[in-house]
Amino acid sequence: MNPRALPLLLVLAAALLPAQTYTLGPDSQPKDGVPKGTVTKYVLKPGRFFPGTPHNYSVYVPAQYDSAKPAPFMIFLDGSGALGNGERVPVVFDNLIASHDLPPMIGIFIDPGVLPALSGDAQNRYERIFEYDSLSDRFATFLIDELIPEVAESYNLSKNPDDRGLSGVSTGAVGAFMAAWNRPDQFHRVLSFIGTYVAMKGADSLSAAIRRTEPKPIRIFLQDGANDHIAPDQPWGTFFAGSWPVNNQVMYEAFQYSGYDAKLVIGSGGHDMKQGGAIMPDALRWLWRGYPAPITVHEPAVTDQPGWDPRGKVYATVYADKPWQKIEESYSSAISPTADRDGNVYFADPAAHRIDKSTPDGKVTLFKQVTATISALTYGADNRLYAAEPTLRRIVSYAVGSGTASDERIAARNVAAYSLALTIQGNLYFTDQANKTINLVSNNRVRTVYSGGEIAVPAGIALSPDQAMLIVSDAQSRFSWSFQIAADGALVNGEPFFRLEMPETGWLSRTGGIAVDSIAQNYFATPVGIQVCEASGRVIEILNAPEPGIVTSVAFAGANPAWMYVTEGNSLYRRPVKITPAVVWAPAKPPKPLL
């Protein structure tokens, strides 16, 4: 039997057995001689993220709390349940802190908000589903910007994400996990009980996202019951949204696939906390084991085993132990990195009216102070740097051999270019967002080569490795386009070829710059990270952004190692990569893509 199939078979077998009786063990009972913590109730006033909605919460403080030391803490969603007799989290904390299975830690128990009705004839608005069952970062930001700062006014809370945990039940499990997933810079530990990872508000998509996305430093304990929304005559599930035990198993397999530190416990119960309350002490021990050692990402052990398929694996592209590096400090702005033959990277700082140059050792110097605002840069096979200056309605170029800009030339006039791509023959393509067109500068002549109207906001632009195709991103749609380049430079046979993942909030994809490697994989800068598409058009990897925010542009530079450069906010970052970049000065036919 395939050992990977065994857990699911156990889930199905457990569903056929009578529900087990779960009881609270000794670590959930008050013990003589164990120091008792205190629990104090509070009300968090309405804030920015859930307007008009107060939140009741309580804070557990252990007897061993030392205000001189930053305290680790956990946030429990549906906090009243965690405080109640079925879970007894404060009692468990008392006992495990006394036995040194947990560090002296604070517990924050928050209930979902309720927006009060304006009159007795109207119903309240109950916020639980909106707060918890969401893939957006709203709830995480609420915790970070409103709840935690209020508690921190009274207690010395640690800012180390390894010292911060989350726990949730049912839909609250989705809320707890998503807070860590969206903000791994803030939370590294998650308890998930009877998690609702089913098709109600998008949580059923999480397993696919986990498999494709670069792993984050999160440790997660999952629990569910084999009879969760399961009836004897409906073993496929009683609820429209799917199967709780099956989807928890699928989540666990996704974590295992991606190399996470994850554990799944399946009991025989239903959608309740009987098992969860009984195993709470062991779940907390597992979650905090090895503390204070940090939780880190690592490449899955199977990476070096026979039969490992690198296709679609983020660690075939990046290194687990070589994260993003910020290039010097933040700038007034930073956009459009592009690399020359020697591995130098040029990027624009439009707000400061300058072009900067970063050498392979990460040193940044001024390349050119300009008078106009720059929207894009690209390096050409002619060893010149091309810059789009839409405010002056022109494209200029500079010789780069001397280290600073020289021999300024005007490549095109009366144009408002947003992004640039240059072939080895010197054909210069650019996007024009105002007119929703793609244009070509060739033989000192500018002509429109796409005005089809289907690309709502033409944004990034890049060439395939053989320079036979032009790739164009759309900052509005989830689809980016592929065009064939005809002999005369015209764009033909265009298709919305690449289907990208959309951000959870808003209706714009905000897809930006594009980079291409030697096997025609395309790297798109997006709000959800750097999305990597095979030449066939599928997203196969999503690389994490350097910081919480939106990556606006991406480029490759150098060789052995090659580096990936991105801009985010006002900063330029880089990290080494395992791929070979496509370069403008050496077009090459890529291999046939896997289909």
C-alpha positions in Angstrom: 0.0 0.0 0.0 1.2 3.5 -0.8 2.0 5.0 2.6 0.8 8.4 1.5 -2.7 7.0 1.2 -2.7 5.6 4.8 -3.8 8.8 6.6 -6.8 9.3 4.4 -7.8 5.6 4.8 -7.6 6.1 8.6 -9.9 9.1 8.4 -12.4 7.1 6.4 -12.1 4.1 8.8 -12.5 6.3 11.9 -15.7 7.7 10.5 -17.2 4.2 10.6 -16.5 3.7 14.3 -18.5 5.0 17.2 -17.4 8.4 18.5 -14.8 8.1 21.2 -15.4 9.6 24.6 -13.0 12.4 25.3 -12.3 13.7 28.8 -10.1 16.4 30.2 -6.8 15.1 31.6 -4.8 16.0 34.6 -3.1 19.0 32.9 -6.6 20.5 32.4 -7.4 20.3 36.1 -6.4 22.8 38.8 -3.4 21.4 40.8 -2.4 22.2 44.4 0.8 24.1 44.6 0.7 25.4 41.0 0.9 29.2 40.8 -2.4 30.5 39.4 -2.5 33.2 36.7 -5.2 35.9 36.6 -7.8 36.6 33.9 -9.1 40.2 33.4 -11.9 41.2 31.1 -11.7 44.2 28.8 -13.5 45.8 25.8 -11.7 47.0 22.7 -13.4 50.0 21.4 -14.4 50.2 17.7 -11.5 50.9 15.4 -10.6 51.4 11.7 -10.9 47.8 10.5 -14.3 46.9 11.9 -16.0 50.3 12.2 -18.6 50.7 14.9 -17.9 47.2 16.3 -16.5 46.7 19.8 -14.7 43.5 20.8 -14.8 41.8 24.2 -11.5 40.3 25.2 -9.7 38.9 28.2 -6.1 38.7 29.2 -4.5 35.9 31.1 -1.3 36.8 33.0 0.8 34.0 34.6 2.0 34.3 38.1 5.5 34.1 36.8 5.1 37.2 34.5 8.1 39.6 34.7 7.3 43.0 33.3 11.1 43.5 32.7 11.1 40.8 30.1 9.1 40.7 26.8 6.6 38.0 27.3 5.6 35.5 24.6 1.8 35.3 24.1 -1.0 33.5 22.2 -4.2 34.9 20.9 -7.2 32.7 21.1 -10.1 33.5 18.7 -13.6 32.8 20.0 -11.9 33.5 23.3 -14.8 32.9 25.6 -14.8 29.2 24.4 -11.1 28.8 25.2 -11.7 30.3 28.7 -14.7 28.0 29.2 -14.9 24.7 31.0 -14.5 22.7 27.8 -11.0 23.9 27.1 -9.8 25.5 30.3 -6.8 27.2 28.6 -5.9 29.3 31.7 -5.7 26.1 33.8 -3.6 24.4 31.1 -1.3 27.4 31.0 -0.9 27.4 34.7 0.1 23.7 34.7 2.3 23.7 31.6 4.1 26.9 32.7 4.8 25.3 36.1 6.1 22.2 34.5 8.3 24.2 32.1 6.5 22.8 29.0 5.5 26.4 28.2 7.4 29.6 28.8 5.7 32.1 31.1 3.3 33.5 28.5 0.3 35.8 28.3 -3.0 34.6 26.8 -5.2 37.0 24.9 -8.8 35.7 24.4 -10.8 37.7 21.9 -14.4 37.2 20.8 -15.7 38.2 17.4 -17.3 41.6 17.2 -21.0 42.4 17.1 -22.1 45.7 15.5 -24.9 46.9 17.7 -28.2 47.6 16.1 -29.3 51.3 16.0 -32.7 50.4 17.5 -34.5 47.6 19.3 -36.5 46.8 16.1 -33.3 46.0 14.2 -30.9 43.1 14.3 -27.2 43.3 15.2 -24.6 42.6 12.6 -22.6 39.5 13.7 -19.0 39.9 12.4 -17.6 36.4 13.1 -17.7 35.1 9.6 -16.5 38.4 8.1 -13.6 38.5 10.5 -12.5 34.9 10.6 -13.5 33.3 7.3 -11.5 35.6 5.0 -8.3 35.2 3.1 -7.5 39.0 3.3 -5.1 40.5 5.7 -7.8 42.7 7.4 -8.1 40.6 10.5 -4.3 40.1 10.9 -3.9 43.9 10.6 -6.6 44.4 13.2 -4.7 42.2 15.6 -1.4 43.9 14.9 -2.5 47.5 14.8 -5.4 47.6 17.3 -5.6 44.6 19.7 -1.9 43.9 20.4 -1.0 47.6 20.9 -3.9 48.0 23.4 -2.8 45.0 25.4 0.9 46.2 25.2 -0.1 49.3 27.0 -0.4 47.2 30.2 2.0 44.3 29.5 5.4 43.9 28.0 4.6 41.8 24.9 7.3 40.3 22.8 7.7 41.5 19.2 9.5 38.3 18.1 7.2 36.3 15.8 8.6 33.1 17.4 7.1 34.3 20.6 3.6 34.8 19.1 1.0 32.1 18.6 -2.6 31.9 17.4 -5.4 29.5 18.1 -8.8 29.1 16.4 -11.8 26.7 16.3 -13.8 25.9 13.1 -14.0 29.2 11.1 -11.7 30.7 13.8 -9.1 28.2 12.7 -9.1 29.7 9.2 -8.8 33.2 10.9 -5.9 32.1 13.0 -4.0 30.4 10.1 -4.6 33.3 7.7 -3.3 35.8 10.2 0.0 33.9 10.3 -0.1 33.2 6.6 -0.6 36.9 5.7 1.8 38.2 8.3 4.5 35.6 9.0 6.7 38.5 10.2 4.3 38.7 13.2 3.2 35.1 14.0 4.9 31.7 13.7 2.7 29.3 15.7 -0.9 28.2 15.0 -3.3 25.8 16.6 -6.2 24.7 14.3 -9.1 22.8 15.8 -11.9 21.4 13.5 -10.7 23.9 10.8 -13.3 25.0 8.3 -11.0 24.7 5.2 -14.0 24.2 2.9 -15.7 26.1 0.1 -17.5 28.9 1.9 -15.4 32.0 1.5 -12.3 30.7 -0.3 -10.6 28.5 2.4 -10.8 25.5 0.2 -8.2 27.1 -2.1 -5.6 27.3 0.7 -4.1 23.8 0.1 -3.2 24.7 -3.5 -1.7 28.0 -2.4 0.4 26.3 0.3 1.8 23.9 -2.3 2.7 26.6 -4.8 3.9 29.3 -2.4 7.4 29.6 -1.0 7.2 28.2 2.6 6.8 30.6 5.4 8.2 30.1 9.0 5.0 28.7 10.5 4.5 25.7 12.7 0.9 24.4 12.7 -1.0 21.8 14.7 -4.3 20.6 13.1 -7.1 18.6 14.7 -10.4 17.3 13.3 -12.9 14.6 13.9 -13.6 11.9 11.4 -17.4 12.5 11.9 -17.1 16.3 11.5 -20.2 17.1 9.4 -20.4 13.4 8.5 -23.5 11.2 8.9 -23.7 7.4 8.6 -25.8 7.7 5.5 -23.8 10.7 4.1 -20.2 9.7 4.4 -19.3 12.3 1.7 -20.5 15.0 4.1 -23.7 16.7 5.2 -22.7 20.3 4.2 -22.7 22.1 0.9 -19.2 23.4 1.4 -17.4 20.1 1.5 -15.9 17.6 3.9 -14.1 18.9 7.0 -12.0 15.8 7.7 -11.0 15.4 4.0 -10.1 19.0 3.7 -8.0 19.0 6.9 -6.2 16.0 5.5 -5.6 17.8 2.2 -4.3 20.8 4.1 -1.9 18.6 6.1 -0.6 17.0 2.9 0.0 20.4 1.4 2.1 21.3 4.5 4.0 18.1 4.3 4.6 18.6 0.5 6.1 22.0 1.2 8.2 21.0 4.1 6.3 22.7 7.0 6.5 21.6 10.6 2.9 20.4 10.8 1.0 17.7 12.7 -2.5 16.4 12.1 -4.6 14.5 14.7 -7.8 13.0 13.5 -10.2 11.6 16.2 -13.6 10.1 15.9 -15.7 13.1 17.0 -17.8 15.6 15.2 -17.7 19.4 14.9 -17.1 20.1 18.5 -14.2 20.8 20.9 -14.4 17.6 23.0 -11.3 16.1 21.5 -9.7 19.5 21.1 -10.2 20.3 24.8 -8.8 16.9 25.8 -5.7 17.2 23.8 -5.1 21.0 24.4 -2.2 20.4 26.7 -0.4 18.1 24.2 -1.2 20.4 21.3 0.4 23.3 23.2 3.4 21.2 24.2 4.0 20.3 20.5 3.5 23.8 19.3 6.0 25.3 21.7 8.5 22.4 21.8 12.1 23.5 21.6 11.3 27.0 22.6 13.1 29.5 22.3 14.7 28.0 19.2 13.4 29.9 16.2 11.0 28.4 13.7 12.6 28.4 10.3 11.9 27.2 6.8 13.9 24.3 5.3 13.9 22.4 2.0 12.0 19.2 2.2 14.1 16.1 3.0 13.0 14.5 -0.3 14.7 17.2 -2.3 17.8 15.0 -2.5 16.0 11.7 -2.9 15.6 9.7 -6.1 12.4 10.5 -8.0 12.1 14.1 -6.7 10.6 16.2 -9.4 11.8 19.8 -9.4 8.9 21.0 -11.6 6.8 23.5 -9.7 9.0 23.4 -6.6 10.0 26.8 -5.2 13.3 25.3 -4.1 14.2 24.6 -7.7 14.3 28.4 -8.0 15.4 29.8 -4.7 17.4 28.7 -1.6 15.6 28.2 1.7 18.6 29.6 3.6 19.3 32.6 1.3 16.5 35.1 1.8 16.0 38.5 0.5 18.7 41.1 1.1 17.9 44.8 1.1 20.3 46.8 -1.1 21.6 49.5 1.2 18.8 51.8 2.5 15.4 52.9 1.3 15.3 55.5 -1.4 12.7 58.1 -2.2 11.3 55.6 -4.7 12.6 52.5 -6.5 11.3 51.0 -9.8 12.3 49.1 -12.9 15.6 47.3 -12.2 17.5 46.1 -15.3 20.9 44.4 -15.6 23.9 44.8 -17.9 26.4 42.1 -19.1 28.6 42.6 -16.0 25.8 42.0 -13.5 25.4 45.7 -12.6 21.8 46.6 -11.9 20.3 50.0 -12.8 17.1 51.2 -11.2 15.1 54.4 -11.2 14.3 56.6 -8.3 11.6 58.8 -9.9 10.8 60.8 -6.8 14.5 61.9 -6.6 14.9 62.3 -10.4 17.8 59.9 -10.5 19.1 56.6 -11.9 21.2 54.5 -9.5 23.6 51.7 -10.2 24.1 48.7 -8.0 27.2 46.7 -8.5 27.4 42.9 -8.0 28.7 43.4 -4.5 25.6 45.5 -3.6 27.2 48.9 -3.6 25.0 51.7 -5.0 26.2 54.8 -6.8 24.6 57.5 -8.8 24.5 56.8 -12.5 22.5 59.8 -13.7 20.7 62.8 -12.2 17.8 63.6 -14.5 15.3 66.5 -14.7 12.3 64.3 -15.6 10.3 61.6 -13.9 11.4 58.2 -15.1 8.8 55.4 -15.5 11.0 52.5 -16.8 14.5 51.4 -17.7 15.9 48.6 -19.9 19.4 47.6 -20.9 20.1 47.0 -24.6 22.5 44.7 -26.5 24.1 47.9 -27.7 25.5 48.5 -24.2 23.2 51.4 -23.6 20.6 52.1 -20.9 17.2 53.2 -22.2 15.0 55.3 -19.9 11.3 56.3 -20.4 10.5 59.9 -19.5 6.8 60.3 -19.9 6.6 63.8 -18.4 8.9 64.9 -21.3 7.2 62.5 -23.7 10.4 60.9 -24.8 12.7 57.9 -24.4 16.4 58.5 -24.0 19.5 56.3 -23.8 22.9 56.5 -22.2 26.2 54.7 -22.8 27.0 52.7 -19.7 30.6 51.6 -20.2 32.2 54.4 -18.1 30.3 53.7 -15.0 28.2 56.8 -15.1 25.9 58.1 -17.9 27.4 59.5 -21.0 26.5 60.2 -24.6 22.8 60.9 -24.1 20.6 60.2 -27.1 16.9 60.5 -27.8 15.4 57.3 -29.0 11.8 58.4 -29.4 9.8 61.7 -29.1 6.2 62.4 -28.4 5.6 59.1 -26.5 4.4 58.3 -23.0 6.0 55.0 -22.2 5.3 53.0 -19.1 7.6 50.0 -19.6 10.2 49.0 -22.1 11.6 45.9 -23.9 14.4 45.9 -26.4 15.4 43.2 -28.9 18.9 42.4 -30.0 18.1 44.1 -33.4 17.2 47.3 -31.6 13.4 47.2 -31.9 12.1 49.0 -28.8 8.7 48.0 -27.5 6.8 50.1 -24.9 3.4 50.1 -23.2 1.3 53.2 -23.2 -1.2 53.0 -20.3 -3.2 56.2 -21.2 -4.0 54.9 -24.7 -4.0 51.2 -23.8 -1.6 50.4 -26.6 1.7 48.7 -27.2 4.1 50.5 -29.5 7.3 49.9 -31.4 10.2 52.2 -32.0 12.1 51.0 -35.1 14.3 52.8 -37.6 13.5 56.1 -35.9 9.8 55.6 -36.4 7.1 55.0 -33.7 4.1 52.9 -34.6 1.3 51.2 -32.7 1.5 47.4 -32.8 -1.4 46.6 -30.5 -4.6 48.6 -29.8 -7.0 45.8 -29.4 -8.5 47.1 -26.2 -8.6 43.7 -24.4 -5.6 44.6 -22.3 -7.2 47.1 -19.9 -4.0 48.5 -18.3 -0.9 47.5 -20.2 1.9 47.3 -17.6 5.0 45.2 -17.6 6.6 44.0 -20.9 9.3 41.3 -21.6 10.7 39.2 -24.4 10.9 35.4 -24.5 14.4 33.9 -24.5 14.4 33.6 -28.3 12.8 37.1 -28.7 10.1 35.5 -30.8 7.3 36.4 -28.3 6.4 39.5 -26.3 4.9 39.1 -22.9 2.6 41.9 -21.6 1.1 42.1 -18.1 -2.3 43.7 -17.4 -2.5 45.7 -14.1 -6.3 45.2 -14.1 -7.0 41.7 -15.3 -5.7 38.4 -13.9 -4.6 37.5 -17.4 -1.3 38.5 -18.9 -0.7 38.3 -22.7 1.6 36.5 -25.1 2.1 37.9 -28.6 4.1 36.5 -31.5 6.5 39.0 -33.1 6.2 39.1 -36.8 9.2 39.7 -39.1 8.3 43.4 -39.4 8.0 43.8 -35.7 4.2 43.7 -35.6 2.5 41.8 -32.8 0.3 39.0 -34.0 -1.6 36.0 -32.6 -2.1 37.6 -29.1 -3.7 35.6 -26.4 -4.5 36.1 -22.7 -2.1 33.3 -22.1 -1.0 33.5 -18.4 -3.6 33.1 -15.7 -2.3 34.7 -12.5 -3.6 34.5 -8.9 -5.5 37.7 -7.8 -5.2 39.5 -4.5 -8.0 38.8 -2.2 -9.1 42.5 -1.9 -9.9 45.0 -4.6 -10.7 44.3 -8.3 -7.3 45.1 -9.8 -4.6 42.5 -10.3 -1.9 45.3 -10.0 0.5 43.0 -11.9 3.7 44.9 -12.7 7.1 44.0 -14.2 8.1 40.7 -15.8 11.4 38.8 -15.9 12.1 35.7 -18.0 14.5 32.8 -17.6 16.3 30.7 -20.2 13.5 28.0 -20.3 10.9 30.6 -20.9 9.4 30.7 -17.4 7.9 34.1 -16.7 8.2 35.9 -13.3 5.4 38.4 -12.7 5.6 41.0 -9.9 2.2 41.0 -8.1 0.6 41.8 -4.8 0.7 38.1 -3.8 4.4 37.8 -4.5 6.4 36.9 -7.6 4.3 34.5 -9.6 6.2 32.1 -11.7 4.5 30.8 -14.8 5.7 27.9 -17.0 6.0 28.6 -20.7 2.7 26.8 -21.0 1.0 29.6 -19.0 0.4 27.9 -15.6 1.4 29.5 -12.3 3.6 26.9 -10.7 5.3 28.8 -7.9 4.7 31.9 -5.9 7.8 33.4 -4.3 7.3 35.5 -1.2 7.8 39.2 -1.2 10.7 40.6 0.8 8.2 42.5 3.1 4.5 42.6 3.5 3.5 44.7 0.6 3.4 44.8 -3.2 6.3 43.8 -5.5 6.3 46.2 -8.4 9.1 45.0 -10.6 11.5 42.1 -11.0 14.7 41.4 -13.0 17.6 39.0 -13.1 21.3 39.8 -13.1 24.6 38.0 -13.2 25.5 34.3 -13.4 27.0 31.7 -11.0 25.1 32.8 -9.1 22.3 34.6 -10.8 20.4 37.1 -8.7 16.8 38.0 -8.7 16.1 41.7 -8.0 12.8 43.2 -7.0 11.5 46.6 -6.0 8.9 46.9 -3.2 7.9 50.2 -1.7 10.9 52.4 -1.8 13.5 49.7 -1.6 15.5 47.4 -3.9 16.1 43.8 -2.8 17.9 40.8 -4.2 18.4 37.1 -3.5 20.4 34.4 -5.3 18.5 32.0 -7.6 19.2 28.6 -9.1 17.9 29.5 -12.6 19.6 30.9 -15.7 18.3 34.2 -16.9 17.4 35.0 -20.4 19.5 37.9 -21.7 18.8 40.5 -24.4 22.3 40.2 -25.9 22.2 36.4 -26.5 18.8 35.2 -27.7 18.4 31.4 -27.5 15.6 29.0 -28.4 14.1 27.6 -25.1 13.2 23.9 -24.8 9.7 22.7 -25.6 7.6 23.3 -22.4 6.1 20.5 -20.4 2.4 20.2 -21.1 
